[in-house]
Amino acid sequence: MEIDPFTLVITVVLIWSIVALSWYGSPETLLLQACLWTGIVIIAVGLGLERALSYWQHRGTPLTLFLAIFIEKVTA
């Protein structure tokens, strides 16, 4: 099994951010540090969704519609 280098870097950075949070985090800075790895979580979820859709190609349209409705409800 070959792992894409981009996926590996995103996974390692996400794990490091979560583990290191307890080392250098204080209650005053936890929100700031959580904001720093939110983008990485979004990228990781997107990569997982992309891989799932490449495996289940027939479910792409319903999932796309669901995500569009979800995003519309969240941003409204």
PyMOL Python script that loads the backbone (N, CA, C, O; Angstrom):
from pymol import cmd

cmd.read_pdbstr("""\
ATOM      1  N   MET A   1       0.850  -1.183   0.000  1.00  0.00           N
ATOM      2  CA  MET A   1       0.000   0.000   0.000  1.00  0.00           C
ATOM      3  C   MET A   1       0.890   1.238   0.000  1.00  0.00           C
ATOM      4  O   MET A   1       1.740   1.408   0.874  1.00  0.00           O
ATOM      5  N   GLU A   2       0.685   2.087  -0.979  1.00  0.00           N
ATOM      6  CA  GLU A   2       1.480   3.298  -1.103  1.00  0.00           C
ATOM      7  C   GLU A   2       0.665   4.488  -0.600  1.00  0.00           C
ATOM      8  O   GLU A   2      -0.496   4.658  -0.974  1.00  0.00           O
ATOM      9  N   ILE A   3       1.279   5.306   0.246  1.00  0.00           N
ATOM     10  CA  ILE A   3       0.592   6.462   0.815  1.00  0.00           C
ATOM     11  C   ILE A   3       1.062   7.714   0.089  1.00  0.00           C
ATOM     12  O   ILE A   3       2.258   7.926  -0.107  1.00  0.00           O
ATOM     13  N   ASP A   4       0.114   8.523  -0.297  1.00  0.00           N
ATOM     14  CA  ASP A   4       0.403   9.793  -0.949  1.00  0.00           C
ATOM     15  C   ASP A   4       1.178  10.690   0.024  1.00  0.00           C
ATOM     16  O   ASP A   4       0.773  10.810   1.181  1.00  0.00           O
ATOM     17  N   PRO A   5       2.275  11.323  -0.402  1.00  0.00           N
ATOM     18  CA  PRO A   5       3.062  12.167   0.515  1.00  0.00           C
ATOM     19  C   PRO A   5       2.256  13.309   1.124  1.00  0.00           C
ATOM     20  O   PRO A   5       2.452  13.641   2.293  1.00  0.00           O
ATOM     21  N   PHE A   6       1.357  13.917   0.355  1.00  0.00           N
ATOM     22  CA  PHE A   6       0.529  15.004   0.874  1.00  0.00           C
ATOM     23  C   PHE A   6      -0.362  14.500   2.002  1.00  0.00           C
ATOM     24  O   PHE A   6      -0.501  15.162   3.030  1.00  0.00           O
ATOM     25  N   THR A   7      -0.963  13.334   1.812  1.00  0.00           N
ATOM     26  CA  THR A   7      -1.813  12.742   2.843  1.00  0.00           C
ATOM     27  C   THR A   7      -1.007  12.421   4.088  1.00  0.00           C
ATOM     28  O   THR A   7      -1.472  12.643   5.206  1.00  0.00           O
ATOM     29  N   LEU A   8       0.186  11.906   3.905  1.00  0.00           N
ATOM     30  CA  LEU A   8       1.045  11.582   5.035  1.00  0.00           C
ATOM     31  C   LEU A   8       1.408  12.840   5.828  1.00  0.00           C
ATOM     32  O   LEU A   8       1.379  12.824   7.059  1.00  0.00           O
ATOM     33  N   VAL A   9       1.744  13.912   5.144  1.00  0.00           N
ATOM     34  CA  VAL A   9       2.103  15.158   5.829  1.00  0.00           C
ATOM     35  C   VAL A   9       0.911  15.720   6.589  1.00  0.00           C
ATOM     36  O   VAL A   9       1.063  16.140   7.736  1.00  0.00           O
ATOM     37  N   ILE A  10      -0.258  15.738   5.987  1.00  0.00           N
ATOM     38  CA  ILE A  10      -1.457  16.254   6.668  1.00  0.00           C
ATOM     39  C   ILE A  10      -1.760  15.418   7.901  1.00  0.00           C
ATOM     40  O   ILE A  10      -2.090  15.969   8.951  1.00  0.00           O
ATOM     41  N   THR A  11      -1.657  14.107   7.795  1.00  0.00           N
ATOM     42  CA  THR A  11      -1.931  13.227   8.932  1.00  0.00           C
ATOM     43  C   THR A  11      -0.926  13.443  10.054  1.00  0.00           C
ATOM     44  O   THR A  11      -1.310  13.519  11.221  1.00  0.00           O
ATOM     45  N   VAL A  12       0.351  13.541   9.716  1.00  0.00           N
ATOM     46  CA  VAL A  12       1.382  13.744  10.728  1.00  0.00           C
ATOM     47  C   VAL A  12       1.220  15.097  11.414  1.00  0.00           C
ATOM     48  O   VAL A  12       1.353  15.184  12.634  1.00  0.00           O
ATOM     49  N   VAL A  13       0.936  16.145  10.658  1.00  0.00           N
ATOM     50  CA  VAL A  13       0.753  17.473  11.246  1.00  0.00           C
ATOM     51  C   VAL A  13      -0.465  17.487  12.165  1.00  0.00           C
ATOM     52  O   VAL A  13      -0.424  18.091  13.237  1.00  0.00           O
ATOM     53  N   LEU A  14      -1.536  16.835  11.761  1.00  0.00           N
ATOM     54  CA  LEU A  14      -2.737  16.777  12.601  1.00  0.00           C
ATOM     55  C   LEU A  14      -2.462  16.030  13.897  1.00  0.00           C
ATOM     56  O   LEU A  14      -2.846  16.490  14.972  1.00  0.00           O
ATOM     57  N   ILE A  15      -1.806  14.891  13.804  1.00  0.00           N
ATOM     58  CA  ILE A  15      -1.490  14.124  15.018  1.00  0.00           C
ATOM     59  C   ILE A  15      -0.543  14.909  15.914  1.00  0.00           C
ATOM     60  O   ILE A  15      -0.729  14.944  17.131  1.00  0.00           O
ATOM     61  N   TRP A  16       0.467  15.538  15.330  1.00  0.00           N
ATOM     62  CA  TRP A  16       1.405  16.335  16.122  1.00  0.00           C
ATOM     63  C   TRP A  16       0.676  17.488  16.818  1.00  0.00           C
ATOM     64  O   TRP A  16       0.935  17.767  17.989  1.00  0.00           O
ATOM     65  N   SER A  17      -0.224  18.152  16.109  1.00  0.00           N
ATOM     66  CA  SER A  17      -0.945  19.273  16.710  1.00  0.00           C
ATOM     67  C   SER A  17      -1.778  18.840  17.906  1.00  0.00           C
ATOM     68  O   SER A  17      -1.844  19.545  18.913  1.00  0.00           O
ATOM     69  N   ILE A  18      -2.405  17.691  17.794  1.00  0.00           N
ATOM     70  CA  ILE A  18      -3.244  17.213  18.892  1.00  0.00           C
ATOM     71  C   ILE A  18      -2.388  16.768  20.077  1.00  0.00           C
ATOM     72  O   ILE A  18      -2.714  17.069  21.226  1.00  0.00           O
ATOM     73  N   VAL A  19      -1.292  16.051  19.803  1.00  0.00           N
ATOM     74  CA  VAL A  19      -0.429  15.569  20.876  1.00  0.00           C
ATOM     75  C   VAL A  19       0.304  16.727  21.552  1.00  0.00           C
ATOM     76  O   VAL A  19       0.381  16.785  22.779  1.00  0.00           O
ATOM     77  N   ALA A  20       0.835  17.638  20.758  1.00  0.00           N
ATOM     78  CA  ALA A  20       1.619  18.747  21.311  1.00  0.00           C
ATOM     79  C   ALA A  20       0.748  19.763  22.043  1.00  0.00           C
ATOM     80  O   ALA A  20       1.254  20.553  22.839  1.00  0.00           O
ATOM     81  N   LEU A  21      -0.539  19.749  21.782  1.00  0.00           N
ATOM     82  CA  LEU A  21      -1.441  20.690  22.445  1.00  0.00           C
ATOM     83  C   LEU A  21      -1.389  20.532  23.960  1.00  0.00           C
ATOM     84  O   LEU A  21      -1.436  21.521  24.692  1.00  0.00           O
ATOM     85  N   SER A  22      -1.294  19.306  24.424  1.00  0.00           N
ATOM     86  CA  SER A  22      -1.252  19.083  25.872  1.00  0.00           C
ATOM     87  C   SER A  22       0.100  19.477  26.467  1.00  0.00           C
ATOM     88  O   SER A  22       0.188  19.758  27.662  1.00  0.00           O
ATOM     89  N   TRP A  23       1.151  19.500  25.651  1.00  0.00           N
ATOM     90  CA  TRP A  23       2.477  19.854  26.162  1.00  0.00           C
ATOM     91  C   TRP A  23       2.635  21.346  26.356  1.00  0.00           C
ATOM     92  O   TRP A  23       3.122  21.790  27.395  1.00  0.00           O
ATOM     93  N   TYR A  24       2.227  22.126  25.365  1.00  0.00           N
ATOM     94  CA  TYR A  24       2.464  23.561  25.447  1.00  0.00           C
ATOM     95  C   TYR A  24       1.178  24.367  25.589  1.00  0.00           C
ATOM     96  O   TYR A  24       1.205  25.597  25.559  1.00  0.00           O
ATOM     97  N   GLY A  25       0.076  23.685  25.739  1.00  0.00           N
ATOM     98  CA  GLY A  25      -1.194  24.389  25.832  1.00  0.00           C
ATOM     99  C   GLY A  25      -1.525  24.802  27.251  1.00  0.00           C
ATOM    100  O   GLY A  25      -1.289  24.068  28.211  1.00  0.00           O
ATOM    101  N   SER A  26      -2.068  25.973  27.353  1.00  0.00           N
ATOM    102  CA  SER A  26      -2.607  26.438  28.620  1.00  0.00           C
ATOM    103  C   SER A  26      -4.065  26.798  28.365  1.00  0.00           C
ATOM    104  O   SER A  26      -4.443  27.015  27.213  1.00  0.00           O
ATOM    105  N   PRO A  27      -4.878  26.868  29.379  1.00  0.00           N
ATOM    106  CA  PRO A  27      -6.294  27.186  29.141  1.00  0.00           C
ATOM    107  C   PRO A  27      -6.510  28.502  28.392  1.00  0.00           C
ATOM    108  O   PRO A  27      -7.526  28.666  27.716  1.00  0.00           O
ATOM    109  N   GLU A  28      -5.573  29.432  28.505  1.00  0.00           N
ATOM    110  CA  GLU A  28      -5.733  30.724  27.837  1.00  0.00           C
ATOM    111  C   GLU A  28      -5.436  30.640  26.334  1.00  0.00           C
ATOM    112  O   GLU A  28      -5.954  31.446  25.560  1.00  0.00           O
ATOM    113  N   THR A  29      -4.624  29.692  25.922  1.00  0.00           N
ATOM    114  CA  THR A  29      -4.220  29.619  24.516  1.00  0.00           C
ATOM    115  C   THR A  29      -4.824  28.430  23.770  1.00  0.00           C
ATOM    116  O   THR A  29      -4.517  28.238  22.594  1.00  0.00           O
ATOM    117  N   LEU A  30      -5.656  27.643  24.403  1.00  0.00           N
ATOM    118  CA  LEU A  30      -6.207  26.463  23.740  1.00  0.00           C
ATOM    119  C   LEU A  30      -7.075  26.826  22.544  1.00  0.00           C
ATOM    120  O   LEU A  30      -7.030  26.130  21.530  1.00  0.00           O
ATOM    121  N   LEU A  31      -7.860  27.886  22.629  1.00  0.00           N
ATOM    122  CA  LEU A  31      -8.724  28.260  21.518  1.00  0.00           C
ATOM    123  C   LEU A  31      -7.892  28.690  20.312  1.00  0.00           C
ATOM    124  O   LEU A  31      -8.207  28.319  19.181  1.00  0.00           O
ATOM    125  N   LEU A  32      -6.844  29.459  20.540  1.00  0.00           N
ATOM    126  CA  LEU A  32      -5.978  29.878  19.449  1.00  0.00           C
ATOM    127  C   LEU A  32      -5.334  28.678  18.779  1.00  0.00           C
ATOM    128  O   LEU A  32      -5.294  28.603  17.551  1.00  0.00           O
ATOM    129  N   GLN A  33      -4.832  27.745  19.564  1.00  0.00           N
ATOM    130  CA  GLN A  33      -4.187  26.574  18.995  1.00  0.00           C
ATOM    131  C   GLN A  33      -5.190  25.671  18.279  1.00  0.00           C
ATOM    132  O   GLN A  33      -4.845  25.030  17.285  1.00  0.00           O
ATOM    133  N   ALA A  34      -6.418  25.615  18.771  1.00  0.00           N
ATOM    134  CA  ALA A  34      -7.439  24.828  18.089  1.00  0.00           C
ATOM    135  C   ALA A  34      -7.756  25.437  16.727  1.00  0.00           C
ATOM    136  O   ALA A  34      -8.017  24.709  15.770  1.00  0.00           O
ATOM    137  N   CYS A  35      -7.737  26.742  16.634  1.00  0.00           N
ATOM    138  CA  CYS A  35      -7.982  27.403  15.351  1.00  0.00           C
ATOM    139  C   CYS A  35      -6.877  27.107  14.351  1.00  0.00           C
ATOM    140  O   CYS A  35      -7.130  27.070  13.147  1.00  0.00           O
ATOM    141  N   LEU A  36      -5.670  26.897  14.823  1.00  0.00           N
ATOM    142  CA  LEU A  36      -4.547  26.651  13.920  1.00  0.00           C
ATOM    143  C   LEU A  36      -4.650  25.303  13.220  1.00  0.00           C
ATOM    144  O   LEU A  36      -4.190  25.169  12.086  1.00  0.00           O
ATOM    145  N   TRP A  37      -5.243  24.297  13.867  1.00  0.00           N
ATOM    146  CA  TRP A  37      -5.325  23.006  13.194  1.00  0.00           C
ATOM    147  C   TRP A  37      -6.703  22.702  12.626  1.00  0.00           C
ATOM    148  O   TRP A  37      -6.935  21.590  12.150  1.00  0.00           O
ATOM    149  N   THR A  38      -7.614  23.652  12.662  1.00  0.00           N
ATOM    150  CA  THR A  38      -8.933  23.443  12.070  1.00  0.00           C
ATOM    151  C   THR A  38      -8.828  23.240  10.558  1.00  0.00           C
ATOM    152  O   THR A  38      -9.507  22.380   9.996  1.00  0.00           O
ATOM    153  N   GLY A  39      -7.986  24.024   9.906  1.00  0.00           N
ATOM    154  CA  GLY A  39      -7.794  23.864   8.460  1.00  0.00           C
ATOM    155  C   GLY A  39      -7.247  22.506   8.095  1.00  0.00           C
ATOM    156  O   GLY A  39      -7.620  21.933   7.071  1.00  0.00           O
ATOM    157  N   ILE A  40      -6.365  21.988   8.926  1.00  0.00           N
ATOM    158  CA  ILE A  40      -5.786  20.667   8.666  1.00  0.00           C
ATOM    159  C   ILE A  40      -6.853  19.586   8.795  1.00  0.00           C
ATOM    160  O   ILE A  40      -6.851  18.622   8.030  1.00  0.00           O
ATOM    161  N   VAL A  41      -7.753  19.736   9.744  1.00  0.00           N
ATOM    162  CA  VAL A  41      -8.849  18.773   9.893  1.00  0.00           C
ATOM    163  C   VAL A  41      -9.744  18.798   8.654  1.00  0.00           C
ATOM    164  O   VAL A  41     -10.178  17.749   8.177  1.00  0.00           O
ATOM    165  N   ILE A  42     -10.017  19.987   8.136  1.00  0.00           N
ATOM    166  CA  ILE A  42     -10.856  20.112   6.938  1.00  0.00           C
ATOM    167  C   ILE A  42     -10.177  19.435   5.746  1.00  0.00           C
ATOM    168  O   ILE A  42     -10.831  18.740   4.969  1.00  0.00           O
ATOM    169  N   ILE A  43      -8.869  19.639   5.603  1.00  0.00           N
ATOM    170  CA  ILE A  43      -8.134  18.994   4.511  1.00  0.00           C
ATOM    171  C   ILE A  43      -8.151  17.480   4.677  1.00  0.00           C
ATOM    172  O   ILE A  43      -8.339  16.754   3.701  1.00  0.00           O
ATOM    173  N   ALA A  44      -7.958  16.999   5.891  1.00  0.00           N
ATOM    174  CA  ALA A  44      -7.950  15.553   6.140  1.00  0.00           C
ATOM    175  C   ALA A  44      -9.318  14.937   5.815  1.00  0.00           C
ATOM    176  O   ALA A  44      -9.387  13.858   5.226  1.00  0.00           O
ATOM    177  N   VAL A  45     -10.387  15.609   6.194  1.00  0.00           N
ATOM    178  CA  VAL A  45     -11.733  15.107   5.885  1.00  0.00           C
ATOM    179  C   VAL A  45     -11.962  15.105   4.380  1.00  0.00           C
ATOM    180  O   VAL A  45     -12.545  14.169   3.834  1.00  0.00           O
ATOM    181  N   GLY A  46     -11.501  16.153   3.718  1.00  0.00           N
ATOM    182  CA  GLY A  46     -11.637  16.215   2.260  1.00  0.00           C
ATOM    183  C   GLY A  46     -10.888  15.093   1.563  1.00  0.00           C
ATOM    184  O   GLY A  46     -11.384  14.505   0.602  1.00  0.00           O
ATOM    185  N   LEU A  47      -9.681  14.798   2.056  1.00  0.00           N
ATOM    186  CA  LEU A  47      -8.920  13.689   1.475  1.00  0.00           C
ATOM    187  C   LEU A  47      -9.637  12.359   1.682  1.00  0.00           C
ATOM    188  O   LEU A  47      -9.693  11.528   0.775  1.00  0.00           O
ATOM    189  N   GLY A  48     -10.181  12.164   2.869  1.00  0.00           N
ATOM    190  CA  GLY A  48     -10.923  10.930   3.130  1.00  0.00           C
ATOM    191  C   GLY A  48     -12.166  10.824   2.271  1.00  0.00           C
ATOM    192  O   GLY A  48     -12.495   9.743   1.785  1.00  0.00           O
ATOM    193  N   LEU A  49     -12.857  11.930   2.080  1.00  0.00           N
ATOM    194  CA  LEU A  49     -14.058  11.941   1.246  1.00  0.00           C
ATOM    195  C   LEU A  49     -13.697  11.656  -0.210  1.00  0.00           C
ATOM    196  O   LEU A  49     -14.406  10.929  -0.907  1.00  0.00           O
ATOM    197  N   GLU A  50     -12.589  12.236  -0.657  1.00  0.00           N
ATOM    198  CA  GLU A  50     -12.148  11.992  -2.038  1.00  0.00           C
ATOM    199  C   GLU A  50     -11.834  10.518  -2.257  1.00  0.00           C
ATOM    200  O   GLU A  50     -12.213   9.939  -3.275  1.00  0.00           O
ATOM    201  N   ARG A  51     -11.146   9.919  -1.303  1.00  0.00           N
ATOM    202  CA  ARG A  51     -10.818   8.495  -1.427  1.00  0.00           C
ATOM    203  C   ARG A  51     -12.085   7.636  -1.398  1.00  0.00           C
ATOM    204  O   ARG A  51     -12.202   6.670  -2.151  1.00  0.00           O
ATOM    205  N   ALA A  52     -13.025   7.992  -0.530  1.00  0.00           N
ATOM    206  CA  ALA A  52     -14.271   7.214  -0.449  1.00  0.00           C
ATOM    207  C   ALA A  52     -15.065   7.333  -1.741  1.00  0.00           C
ATOM    208  O   ALA A  52     -15.636   6.349  -2.212  1.00  0.00           O
ATOM    209  N   LEU A  53     -15.105   8.525  -2.315  1.00  0.00           N
ATOM    210  CA  LEU A  53     -15.870   8.701  -3.552  1.00  0.00           C
ATOM    211  C   LEU A  53     -15.201   8.012  -4.736  1.00  0.00           C
ATOM    212  O   LEU A  53     -15.886   7.588  -5.667  1.00  0.00           O
ATOM    213  N   SER A  54     -13.885   7.894  -4.717  1.00  0.00           N
ATOM    214  CA  SER A  54     -13.230   7.167  -5.805  1.00  0.00           C
ATOM    215  C   SER A  54     -13.514   5.669  -5.698  1.00  0.00           C
ATOM    216  O   SER A  54     -13.487   4.955  -6.700  1.00  0.00           O
ATOM    217  N   TYR A  55     -13.783   5.202  -4.492  1.00  0.00           N
ATOM    218  CA  TYR A  55     -14.118   3.794  -4.291  1.00  0.00           C
ATOM    219  C   TYR A  55     -15.590   3.517  -4.610  1.00  0.00           C
ATOM    220  O   TYR A  55     -15.913   2.529  -5.268  1.00  0.00           O
ATOM    221  N   TRP A  56     -16.473   4.396  -4.141  1.00  0.00           N
ATOM    222  CA  TRP A  56     -17.918   4.268  -4.383  1.00  0.00           C
ATOM    223  C   TRP A  56     -18.355   5.364  -5.340  1.00  0.00           C
ATOM    224  O   TRP A  56     -18.914   6.372  -4.908  1.00  0.00           O
ATOM    225  N   GLN A  57     -18.114   5.188  -6.612  1.00  0.00           N
ATOM    226  CA  GLN A  57     -18.376   6.233  -7.598  1.00  0.00           C
ATOM    227  C   GLN A  57     -19.868   6.496  -7.785  1.00  0.00           C
ATOM    228  O   GLN A  57     -20.251   7.624  -8.095  1.00  0.00           O
ATOM    229  N   HIS A  58     -20.700   5.511  -7.609  1.00  0.00           N
ATOM    230  CA  HIS A  58     -22.140   5.681  -7.824  1.00  0.00           C
ATOM    231  C   HIS A  58     -22.799   6.509  -6.707  1.00  0.00           C
ATOM    232  O   HIS A  58     -23.947   6.926  -6.858  1.00  0.00           O
ATOM    233  N   ARG A  59     -22.113   6.748  -5.620  1.00  0.00           N
ATOM    234  CA  ARG A  59     -22.689   7.545  -4.522  1.00  0.00           C
ATOM    235  C   ARG A  59     -22.247   8.999  -4.555  1.00  0.00           C
ATOM    236  O   ARG A  59     -22.547   9.750  -3.627  1.00  0.00           O
ATOM    237  N   GLY A  60     -21.552   9.409  -5.587  1.00  0.00           N
ATOM    238  CA  GLY A  60     -21.029  10.771  -5.677  1.00  0.00           C
ATOM    239  C   GLY A  60     -22.107  11.827  -5.761  1.00  0.00           C
ATOM    240  O   GLY A  60     -22.029  12.837  -5.062  1.00  0.00           O
ATOM    241  N   THR A  61     -23.117  11.621  -6.600  1.00  0.00           N
ATOM    242  CA  THR A  61     -24.173  12.622  -6.773  1.00  0.00           C
ATOM    243  C   THR A  61     -25.005  12.800  -5.509  1.00  0.00           C
ATOM    244  O   THR A  61     -25.215  13.944  -5.105  1.00  0.00           O
ATOM    245  N   PRO A  62     -25.494  11.741  -4.858  1.00  0.00           N
ATOM    246  CA  PRO A  62     -26.258  11.962  -3.622  1.00  0.00           C
ATOM    247  C   PRO A  62     -25.428  12.630  -2.520  1.00  0.00           C
ATOM    248  O   PRO A  62     -25.926  13.481  -1.784  1.00  0.00           O
ATOM    249  N   LEU A  63     -24.174  12.236  -2.419  1.00  0.00           N
ATOM    250  CA  LEU A  63     -23.328  12.837  -1.397  1.00  0.00           C
ATOM    251  C   LEU A  63     -23.051  14.300  -1.687  1.00  0.00           C
ATOM    252  O   LEU A  63     -23.013  15.118  -0.767  1.00  0.00           O
ATOM    253  N   THR A  64     -22.859  14.639  -2.947  1.00  0.00           N
ATOM    254  CA  THR A  64     -22.646  16.039  -3.329  1.00  0.00           C
ATOM    255  C   THR A  64     -23.880  16.871  -3.002  1.00  0.00           C
ATOM    256  O   THR A  64     -23.753  17.986  -2.497  1.00  0.00           O
ATOM    257  N   LEU A  65     -25.060  16.351  -3.277  1.00  0.00           N
ATOM    258  CA  LEU A  65     -26.296  17.068  -2.943  1.00  0.00           C
ATOM    259  C   LEU A  65     -26.444  17.244  -1.430  1.00  0.00           C
ATOM    260  O   LEU A  65     -26.829  18.313  -0.957  1.00  0.00           O
ATOM    261  N   PHE A  66     -26.135  16.189  -0.683  1.00  0.00           N
ATOM    262  CA  PHE A  66     -26.203  16.279   0.771  1.00  0.00           C
ATOM    263  C   PHE A  66     -25.246  17.347   1.301  1.00  0.00           C
ATOM    264  O   PHE A  66     -25.622  18.149   2.156  1.00  0.00           O
ATOM    265  N   LEU A  67     -24.015  17.358   0.798  1.00  0.00           N
ATOM    266  CA  LEU A  67     -23.037  18.357   1.248  1.00  0.00           C
ATOM    267  C   LEU A  67     -23.471  19.770   0.875  1.00  0.00           C
ATOM    268  O   LEU A  67     -23.273  20.703   1.653  1.00  0.00           O
ATOM    269  N   ALA A  68     -24.055  19.935  -0.295  1.00  0.00           N
ATOM    270  CA  ALA A  68     -24.535  21.257  -0.704  1.00  0.00           C
ATOM    271  C   ALA A  68     -25.655  21.745   0.216  1.00  0.00           C
ATOM    272  O   ALA A  68     -25.676  22.913   0.606  1.00  0.00           O
ATOM    273  N   ILE A  69     -26.573  20.863   0.559  1.00  0.00           N
ATOM    274  CA  ILE A  69     -27.659  21.233   1.481  1.00  0.00           C
ATOM    275  C   ILE A  69     -27.093  21.538   2.867  1.00  0.00           C
ATOM    276  O   ILE A  69     -27.510  22.502   3.509  1.00  0.00           O
ATOM    277  N   PHE A  70     -26.155  20.729   3.325  1.00  0.00           N
ATOM    278  CA  PHE A  70     -25.534  20.948   4.636  1.00  0.00           C
ATOM    279  C   PHE A  70     -24.826  22.288   4.683  1.00  0.00           C
ATOM    280  O   PHE A  70     -24.990  23.039   5.645  1.00  0.00           O
ATOM    281  N   ILE A  71     -24.054  22.597   3.677  1.00  0.00           N
ATOM    282  CA  ILE A  71     -23.331  23.876   3.650  1.00  0.00           C
ATOM    283  C   ILE A  71     -24.301  25.045   3.593  1.00  0.00           C
ATOM    284  O   ILE A  71     -24.064  26.079   4.217  1.00  0.00           O
ATOM    285  N   GLU A  72     -25.387  24.889   2.853  1.00  0.00           N
ATOM    286  CA  GLU A  72     -26.398  25.955   2.780  1.00  0.00           C
ATOM    287  C   GLU A  72     -27.035  26.194   4.145  1.00  0.00           C
ATOM    288  O   GLU A  72     -27.245  27.343   4.534  1.00  0.00           O
ATOM    289  N   LYS A  73     -27.343  25.127   4.873  1.00  0.00           N
ATOM    290  CA  LYS A  73     -27.956  25.268   6.198  1.00  0.00           C
ATOM    291  C   LYS A  73     -26.992  25.857   7.204  1.00  0.00           C
ATOM    292  O   LYS A  73     -27.393  26.653   8.053  1.00  0.00           O
ATOM    293  N   VAL A  74     -25.723  25.478   7.124  1.00  0.00           N
ATOM    294  CA  VAL A  74     -24.722  25.962   8.081  1.00  0.00           C
ATOM    295  C   VAL A  74     -24.437  27.445   7.850  1.00  0.00           C
ATOM    296  O   VAL A  74     -24.275  28.200   8.809  1.00  0.00           O
ATOM    297  N   THR A  75     -24.375  27.863   6.594  1.00  0.00           N
ATOM    298  CA  THR A  75     -24.028  29.256   6.308  1.00  0.00           C
ATOM    299  C   THR A  75     -25.224  30.185   6.347  1.00  0.00           C
ATOM    300  O   THR A  75     -25.053  31.403   6.305  1.00  0.00           O
ATOM    301  N   ALA A  76     -26.427  29.645   6.425  1.00  0.00           N
ATOM    302  CA  ALA A  76     -27.630  30.500   6.438  1.00  0.00           C
ATOM    303  C   ALA A  76     -27.871  31.110   7.800  1.00  0.00           C
ATOM    304  O   ALA A  76     -28.836  31.851   7.982  1.00  0.00           O
TER     305      ALA A  76
END
""", "prot")
cmd.dss("prot")
cmd.show_as("cartoon", "prot")
cmd.util.cbc("prot")
cmd.orient("prot")
